[in-house]
Amino acid sequence: MIALILNSGLGKRMGSYTKEHPKCMTEITDKDTIISRQLRLLAKMGIRGAVITTGPFTDVFEDYVRALDTGLDISFVNNPIYDKTNYIYSIYMARELLDDDILLMHGDLVFDETVLEGIYGFGGSCVAVSSTLALPEKDFKAVIEGGKVTKVGIEFFDNAMACQPLYRLDRKDWKIWLDAIVSFCEAGTTSCYAENALNLVADKTNIIPYDVKDTLCGEIDNEEDLMNIRARLGETL
C-alpha cells in the first residue's frame, strides 16, 4: 500500500501561516506540524512508501520532509501549474507512481490515530464520514446509497454524511478512479476536484463509508480551524 498525500495547494485562507511554507508545515503541537504528524502515524501503521504532491515552496518543503527522517520511502511530484489547477491534476502528474492499493489524504487533514488505524485496516475500499456531525455547507459530503458511497462533493445534501478526504482504496477501485482522472485531465478538465471524476464511475467501485463519528478527523482550511484542531490536541500554541 502507498500513501498519497496531496500538498500542492496555495492555502490562501491561512493568511500569514502560508507566506513562507506550505500549509502542511503549520505547527499543530509543540512537537508536530500537520505533515510531520501524518508521516509519523503512517510509519507507525506500517506504511513504507509515500507519494507527496507539491506546489509552492517545493524546495523548502522537500528539505523539511527529508530532515524528518521518518523511515518512509518518499517520492515528491511537483505540480508546476498548481496555481491554475486543482489536485486532480497533481494526481495526474503522479499517476505512474500509484500502481498499488492507495491510502489517500489531503495534506491539511488532521486525524486521530484510531481513525487511521480503522481506515488502514479496513477490509476493502472506504472513505471517512461522520454520522454525528452536521452537514457542512461548503465542504465535502458523501452520498450513501445501498451501503456504499455513490458520490462525493460539496453540492450534495440528500442521503449524505459529512465526509473527509481520507480514503483507503483497493487497487481495482483506485484504477477505476485514476483512469477517470486521466480522462478528465487529458481532456483539459484540470480545475475541478478529483471527486468529480470519481462521481462518474462510482457505480463501478465499492467504496464503503467508514463512520468516525465524533473522533478527530478534519481539515485545516483557515486560522479558526487551526485553533480548533490545536484545542482538540490539547495545545495552545
Number of C-alpha atoms within 10 A of each C-alpha: 19 21 24 25 24 23 29 31 23 18 20 14 13 19 11 10 18 18 14 12 19 26 28 27 21 19 18 24 17 10 8 14 17 21 27 21 19 23 22 17 18 22 16 13 14 11 19 16 17 24 23 23 25 26 22 24 15 20 11 13 21 15 10 15 15 13 9 13 12 17 13 19 13 19 14 16 21 17 25 15 13 20 13 10 19 19 24 23 27 27 26 21 17 18 17 8 14 20 14 15 19 23 25 20 21 23 25 25 21 25 21 16 17 12 19 22 14 16 22 23 11 15 12 16 25 24 26 25 27 22 16 13 13 9 19 14 12 10 14 22 26 28 21 19 12 7 11 20 24 23 24 27 21 18 14 19 16 10 10 22 26 26 28 23 21 26 25 31 29 20 18 16 21 24 19 16 24 22 15 20 25 20 14 20 21 12 9 10 17 20 16 15 18 24 21 17 24 24 16 13 17 19 13 13 20 18 24 24 23 23 20 24 15 11 14 17 22 20 19 22 15 15 14 11 14 19 16 15 21 18 14 12 15 11 13 12 10
